Structures are given as C-alpha cells and as structure tokens.
Amino acid sequence: MQLHLFEQVGEVVRAMVPDDLGAYQQRAHRRGLKVWFGSADKPRRDHFEAQIIAYRHLDTDEPQPEGRFAMEIGFHAEFPDPSENQKTLNKVLKAKKSYTKVLGKSPEAGEFLGNSDWRRLSEVWMDIDPNEPDLAFEVASRLVDYIESVQPNL
C-alpha cells in the first residue's frame, strides 16, 4: 500500500524529531500535515504544518501551473483571539537570531495566508511537482527544521 504524500511526510518527521521536545502528535490529511506537542486529544492552536495552499492566497500574479501546487511549511498560531496569536508569534520572534541559524532568511512572519486573525512564521514553495520522488523527504526535513528551531522557544 502506498502512503499519501502527507502520510509519508509524517512518517519521516516522526522519525527525525528529537524526543526531548515533548509528546509528539500529528495528523495527516489529503492537503497537509499538522504537528504539535502535548495532548493527543486535539491539536494545539500553536503548531507546525506543511500544507497545500491555494495560489489565490499568495502575493503573486502567476497562474497556478497545471498539475502543480504551492506548499506552505512552518509554524502557525491559530487561537480564536487574534491578540493571543500575535503574542505567540512575538514569543517566537524574540528568538529570531537563534532560528535564522537553522531556517535562514526564507521564513516570513505575519498574518496567516487566507486568515488575517492567525499568525505564521513560514515559507511557501511555489510550483511544486507532486510526482517529485524526494518531495516527502524534502518537506519533512524542512518541517523538522522549523520544529527544532521554534518549539524550544514556546
């Protein structure tokens, strides 16, 4: 049985994440993978995610190429209270010097793509070929970079 892309990503992330970050949890679905640390009952509002994102949410005039997609990878704060989201992002941004050693200058911090109440520290990969053989590993590896550099600051 072949695993779906985000199930594959989840398997690789689970294998790569260090044990000392807390109780690892994940949920894969057709369009993404959500990772959090804590209770398995329900995902935390502050979490890590790799997901397919619609081009309409991106600051681009480029049309979406046939058979390809954009993927967002990073950290999200999705609390019901927008001020809690900003407070959480500010906590992460205080460690910018630390996380840029791992993440480089690619991440963008600010409003979530498609929801101005939520916050993110993430990057978008454009024009992704879903048939790329190493895609699951590349996505998982980058998501682990975010987890290892951001989670200790939460």
Beta strands, then each sheet from edge to edge (+ up, - down):
strand 1: 24-29
strand 2: 32-37
strand 3: 46-53
strand 4: 69-77
strand 5: 108-112
strand 6: 115-128
sheet 1: 1+ 2- 3+ 4- 6+ 5-
end
